[in-house]
């Protein structure tokens, strides 16, 4: 009964929340900056404010995230930003001992940064393999001259291509060339590989469909006890695309004149300013205050969509099937269906949001004689709860 009532509510169309306008963005930014100044000077701050933290020389007690970290998809290792490329390359190279075909494909797509050149090279290799597949009886298609102009310009220049040819059954050999005294080096497909054409076709498809191996952003999920410091953020430099001094100087200038400028600027000027503000931040630290006061914290890309936060919160809930809402500091509902990024909502470089259950669904559950779980978060997360200090 309770589930049916909840599903009925979920099927009803809800009005979509409208994203903030350019003027709203500027006004909110003004409030954030002025409140930040007030905090630095000793004033208390209203909960839920997105702060642009003023860089400090001293180590802050509120530095609740040490930096931005990533997860290697091959090993699961947690990496710093400056470790990503090196450690992923190491993981790919170590993979050659167990699966040289997969490792060489990953190397081609990951080690070479020019995506257009990679596509041209991969398409050329696929053409070689297609010719073998279509004409297995013709010897000329099973030989690739290494000094051939096409091979040199499209394939030889890419890291990982030689390993790929050797992994799928090609062997290097010196062969005579008509009307030429000295032999030249060729790749020649072995008889064993020729007898396994379906495998060649499968390797070709794997090569064509592969993508670069990229480290994924580590959410660094943390759970905190209720705290009056919930809205206070002090972020490491990883979260900024500008230097600490630039952030400090720009914050001071804006706090002095932004109200006057926001009244005088045209719409085009305001939109240009918004875009400039958005580009300053690559990451954002978000906290969600739950009904019991506990805080759920995670790291996100500034350009990720609001739906990513909804998924992050839902994964932590004991009753993950129940609908809920997330509210920004100004009380604006952030719709999961809106295709808005965090920086478009002004939720950078940090923000405190408020969680609330869908009250209509809760009422349906109670009317059916049931009660929702008393615990909001999953038990395993409650075991990791910390004090925010």
N, C-alpha and C positions, 0 to 999 in steps of 0.2 A: 504493500500500500504506500509506504513512504517513498520507495524508489519510483513508483509510478507517478506519484504526485510531483516528485522532483523533476522527472523527465518531462512531464507536461509543462512545467514552468520553463524548462530549458528550451522547449520547442517554440515558445512564444517569442516573437521578434521584439528585441529590445531596441530602443532608440540609440543610435550611434553617437558617441561623444565627439564633438567637434574639436579638432586640434587647436592649439593656441594660435592667435593671430600674431602678426609682426609686432603690433603695439603691445600686446600682452607679454610677449617675450621680453621686450625691452623693459617694461615696468617691473616684471618679475626679477630681471637681472639687476635693476636698480636696487630693489629691496634686498636682494641677496648680498650685494656689495656693501650696502650701508649697514646691514646686520653683521656682516663679517667685521667691519671696522669697529662696530660697537662691542663685539666679542673681544677683539684684540685690546680694546681700551678698558675692558672690565665689565661691560654690560652683559646682562643675560640675553639669550637669544630664544626666539620663539621656536618650538619644535617644528621639524619638517622643512627647515630652510635648506636649500641647495647652496652650499658655501663654496666660494672660490678661495681656498685656503691661502693665507699669506705665508710665504716661505719664511721659515725661522731657522736661525743658526743653531739653537739648542735642540736637543733630542726631545720630541714631544711625547707626553705620556699617552696621547690619543692616537698614536701611529699604529692602528689596529690591523694594518696590512703592510707587510714588509716591502712589497713591490708587486710587479706584474709577473706572473709565472705562467708556464705553458706545459702541456703534457705531450710527450713524444708518442705518437700513435703506434709505433712499432715496439717500444719497450715499456711504455707506461711511466717512464721516468719524468719527474718534475724538473723543468728547466727554467733558468733565468732567460730574459730577453736576449742577452748577449751570447747565450749558449745554444740557441735554437738551431741555427744552420749547421754548426760543427757537430753537435751531438746527433742530429738526424742523419747527416752524412756518414758518421761512424756506424750508426745502426744499419744503414743500407749496406755499407761495405761488409759488415759482419754477417749479413744475410746471404752473401754469396756462397758460404759454405753449406747452407741447407737448401737453398732454392736459387740457383744462379740465373734462371730465366726471369723470375719475379724481381730479383735484385737488380739485374741489368735494366729492366723496364723502369723500375723506380729511379735508377741512376739517370737514365736518359731524361725523364720528365722532371727530375728534381734538381740535378746538378747544373743543367743548362737553363739560364734565366730568360733567354729570348724565345718567347712562346711561338712566335711566327716561324722562327728557324727550326724549332723542335717539330712543329707540325709538318713543315716541308720535308724534313728528314724522315720522320715517321711514315708519312705518306709514300715516300720513295722506297723505303724498306718494304712496306706493304705491297707495293707494286712488284718488287722482286719476288716476293713470296706468292703473289697471285699468279705470276707467270709460271712458277714451278708447279703450282696446284693445277693450273689449266693445261700445262704441257709437260707432264712428268717424264715423258719418254724422250724429250729433247734435251740433249746434254748442255747446249749453250745457255739455257736458262738456269742451270745448276752451278754456273761459274760466274763470279763477279770480279772484274778486274779492279784492283785496289787503286791504280793510278788513273782510272777512268775519271773524266772531268766531273761528271754528275756525282759520282761517289765521293770525290774529294771535296766538292763544294757543298754538298747537302748532308753527307753522312760522316765523313772522317772528322769534320769539325766539331762533332757532338760527343761529349763524354758519355760513355756507356754503350755506344753502338757496337764497338768491336767485341765487348763482352757478350752482347746480345747475340751476335752472329755465331760466336763460338758456343754459347749455351744451347742454341737450338740445333746444332749439328754441323755447322760450317767449319772447315779446317783450312788453314793457310797452306798454299802449295806454289812452288815455282813452276810455271808452265811455259812452253814455247809459244811464241807469237809469230804468225805468218809474216814473212817479209821483214823479219827482225832477228838479228843475230843473238842477242841476249834474251833469256827468259824474263818473265815478269811475275809479280806476286798476285795470286788470285785467292778468293774465298771459294772453296769447292764444297758442295753439300755432300755429306757422307752417305753411303748406301744405306746405313742404318736409319738415318733421318729420312731419307727418301721413301723408305718403306713405312713411315709413320706420318703420312700426309695430313691426317686429321689433327695430329698434334701440332704440326706447323700452322695449320689454319687457326687452331685455338690460340697459339702464341701470338699470331698476327692480330687477332681480335683483342687480346689482352693489351698489346702494345698500343693499338688505336684508341682504346677506351680508357687508358690509364690517365691519372692526374698527378700533379706534383704532390709529394708527401709534405704536409704542413703540420706543424705543431698546433694543437688546439689550445685555446685560452683556458687556463685552469680557473674555475670559479672561486676556489679558495673559500668554500662555504664554511661559515662560522655561525654559531648560535650564542647569543648573549642574554644574560638576565636583564630584566627591566632596569633601565638606567636613565637618570636625568641628562646623561651625556649622549643620548641617542642621536641628536641632531648635530653633534660636533664631529667634524672630520678634519684630520690632518694627513694629507696624502704624500707619499714619496714622489720623487721627480719622475718616476716611470709613467705617471698618469698625465704628464704634460708634454706638449709639443713645443713649448717655449721654455726658456731658462727661468730660473727662480727670480732673477733680478727683473726680467721682462714682466713676469707675472705681478711682481710687487709694484713696479712702476705703472703698469697699465691699470691696475686696480685703484691706485691712488688718483690717477687722472680721471677715471670714470666716476669715482665716488664724488668728485668735486663738481663735475659738469654734466653728468649724464641726464639729469632731469631736464635741464635747459635744452640740451641737444635733442632729446627725444621729442620735444615739442616743435623744434624748428626743422628737423630733417624730413625730407620727402619719403614717400613709401619706398621708392627705389633705393634711397640711401639706407633706410632702416633694414631692408632685406639684405643689402650688401653687408651691412654690419653683422647681421645675424649669421650669414654664411661664414664671415671671418671668425666669429666667436666659435662656431661649430668646429672649425678646422683646428682649433687649438688643442682639442682633446681627442685622444685615441681610445682611451678607456674611461670607465666610470665605475665608482664603488657605490652600490645600492644597498640600503637597509630597508627591511619591511618590518614595521611594528605590528605584532599580532594582537588579537583581543586581550590576551593575558599579559601584555606588556613585553613579552620576550621579543628579541630582535633576530631576524634572519638576514645574513649579510652575504653578498657575492660580488664578484668582479665581472664586468661585461665590456664588450666593445661599445664605444660611443655610438656607432652606427648600427648596432643590433636593434631589432624591432622589439616593441613592447611585449609581443607574444613570447619572446625568450624569457622574460622575467616571470610571466605567468607560468610557463613550464617549469622554471626553476623552483618557484614557490610550491607548485602542485606536487612536485616530486618529494617535497619535504613534509607534506600533510598526511596525517593519519587517515582522515576521510578525504582522499584525493578525488573522489567523484563529486563532491559537493561544489556547486558554483560559488565563486567569491569575486570580490571587486578589490581593486587597488586604487587608492586615492593619492594624488600628489599633495604637496604641502598647502596649495591654495584651495584644496577641496575638489579639484577637477578629477573626474573619474577617468582613468586610463583604460580605454577599451581594448580588450585582447584582439579584437577584429580589426582595429585601426592599423593601417600599414605605416605607422610612424616609428622613427628611430628615437633613441633616447636623447640624442642631441637636438632633435627637432622638437622635443617636449621640454627642453631646458633642464633635463635630468643629468647634467654633466657639470663638473667632473665627479660629483657625488650628490646623493639625495636620500632623504628619508621619506618613505611612503607608508601609508596606513592600509592595513588589511581589514576587510569586513566580509562576513558571510552574506550570501543572498538571503535577506530576511524573509522574503516570501516563501522560499523553499524551506527554511527552518520552521516556519509556522505550519506548513503542510506536514512536515515530519512530526511535529508535536501533536497536531490534530489527529494524526494516525496512531497516536499512542506510543511513538518511539522517541528516542533521545539521541542526539548526535554524540559522538565520542567526546568525553570530557577533556582528553588530551588533544591539543591541536597538532603538534608535531609528532613525528614518528618516535617511538621510544629510543631507538638507537641514536637519534640526534639529541635527545634530552640528556643522554649520558655524556655528551661532549660540551654541554653548556658552560659558558665562561662568564666572568665578570668583566664588564666594559670599564676600563680605567686608563 
